[in-house]
Amino acid sequence: MGFTKIEHFEDVFIEEARIFKALGHPARLAIVKMLLEKRTCVGTDFTVSIPLAQPTISQHLRELKDAGIIRGRVEGTAVCYCVNIDVIDKMKSSFLPILNDFIKSQNCDC
């Protein structure tokens, strides 16, 4: 893949692209969905619902954490994860108005 010139884009687009890239894997989407439903989870909770090995899940958790989508807090020997509400609010305020306008118009030009 060629080199992209991200410096030509606004910072908000670069940040949103980083978030969407981190969400670009089914396992990471499953993790976020689980966190949204349960509000918080310990790292080992994911192996019950997601058919991947713990080290693989840990890698996905790290990707989500590096992108700022989730937060982790050490509790004894475990890590408790939750969704970063600030990122959810940013994405909601950025995309929800556009999506709502599109849905209301129910119009696609193709």
Sequence and secondary structure as in RCSB ss.txt:
>XXXX:A:sequence
MGFTKIEHFEDVFIEEARIFKALGHPARLAIVKMLLEKRTCVGTDFTVSIPLAQPTISQHLRELKDAGIIRGRVE
GTAVCYCVNIDVIDKMKSSFLPILNDFIKSQNCDC
>XXXX:A:secstr
     GGGS HHHHHHHHHHHHT SHHHHHHHHHHHHHS EEGGGHHHHS S HHHHHHHHHHHHHTTSEEEEEE
TTEEEEEE HHHHHHHHHHHHHHHHHHHHHT    
